[in-house]
Amino acid sequence: MELTKEKAKENLSKLIKKFEKEMSLGLIQEYNEEATKISFIQPLLKDVLGWNVNDRNEVSPEEKVSRGRVDYGLKINGKTKIFIEAKPVKADLNKHVEQAVRYGYNRKDVHFVILTDFEGIKIFDVTVKPDTRNFLKGLKIDLPWNEYLQKFDKLWMLSRESVSQGQLDKLLLIKPKERLPVDKAILDDLQKWREALAKDIFKNNSEIFHSEEPEKDANYLKEITQKILDRIIFMRSCEDRGLIHRRHLKELFEERTEGVGTSTMVFLREEFKYYNIIFDSDIFSPREWEDDLAIDFKVMKNIILDTYNPYQFDVIPLEVLGNIYEQYLGYTIKGK
């Protein structure tokens, strides 16, 4: 039997009464995440929003994202449209916003993330690049449980019927200028990082660019800069995939101060050597320019930390990274 909007509201009213009763008896505090999902979140999905929680092709439980998993992926025709991050009742949802938003943003095909403990529901547009100073930037709907019936039309936008008809996607059109898909964001950042690094390398190592052939010097600068960035991206990918058991680059740079000056390669070179031993790849094979290359610590630290916010390189599909590289490798670096 097809779930009508009227029937959905009726089912929601019953679910809310159950929630109120558990609260009045003081039992709600005993609900862990699994109990919350079984007693409230799954009934909300099935009986109110019309999602078949018993069909993995429609509601995928424990969908893998990065090294963790989101609790559900809601699918239309086998394609995930929404991630759901579920928490136990009485959770402080604001403490989990950053993780939930990053999960969604790094999956280009997923436009929305729902964060809920049933007591509240937050819906995020994750086509908006996360702002590390304000992870609520993409928040589109924020409802407490006692407004579910009063503002049912907003809740109904999450129904299978609304999602399949593209009603939820209308939220994406509110501020189109703020939309920045992950592939475009990385491309912009890669170009920014390369420009900053190239300028710093040229400034601090001008003696190695003295062939009196500008094109040759520019290519050499490009080669050095590109190799360093290729290594950083590879290392970040290994970190996010859990392929190495070593302190992360972020920790290495955060534990040091700007007193390092231009001697950044002294400790960064040791990391390159480690990866060369582990992976025996040409990307890390020693280059003659490494030994005496001067790089300002602050410049490199800013680049390193930027790769963590908001990117998760094990979530971004390899073909997306490949397409990005094809676009930005043709970008010309100038030493001046």
GIVEN-V878757 format. One record per run of one state. SS is the DSSP state (@ for helix, = for strand, . for the rest). FROM is the first residue (numbers start at 1). TO is the last residue. If there is no record, write none. Layout:
ss=SS from=FROM to=TO
ss=SS from=FROM to=TO
This chain:
ss=. from=1 to=4
ss=@ from=5 to=24
ss=. from=25 to=27
ss=@ from=28 to=30
ss=. from=31 to=32
ss=@ from=33 to=48
ss=. from=49 to=58
ss== from=59 to=65
ss=. from=66 to=67
ss== from=68 to=76
ss=. from=77 to=78
ss== from=79 to=86
ss=. from=87 to=92
ss=@ from=93 to=105
ss=. from=106 to=111
ss== from=112 to=116
ss=. from=117 to=119
ss== from=120 to=125
ss=. from=126 to=127
ss== from=128 to=128
ss=. from=129 to=130
ss== from=131 to=131
ss=. from=132 to=133
ss== from=134 to=134
ss=. from=135 to=138
ss== from=139 to=144
ss=@ from=145 to=147
ss=. from=148 to=151
ss=@ from=152 to=156
ss=. from=157 to=159
ss=@ from=160 to=164
ss=. from=165 to=167
ss=@ from=168 to=173
ss=. from=174 to=175
ss=@ from=176 to=178
ss== from=179 to=179
ss=. from=180 to=181
ss=@ from=182 to=204
ss=. from=205 to=205
ss=@ from=206 to=208
ss=. from=209 to=213
ss=@ from=214 to=241
ss=. from=242 to=248
ss=@ from=249 to=254
ss=. from=255 to=257
ss=@ from=258 to=260
ss=. from=261 to=262
ss== from=263 to=263
ss=@ from=264 to=279
ss=. from=280 to=281
ss=@ from=282 to=284
ss=. from=285 to=294
ss== from=295 to=295
ss=. from=296 to=296
ss=@ from=297 to=306
ss=. from=307 to=317
ss=@ from=318 to=328
ss=. from=329 to=336
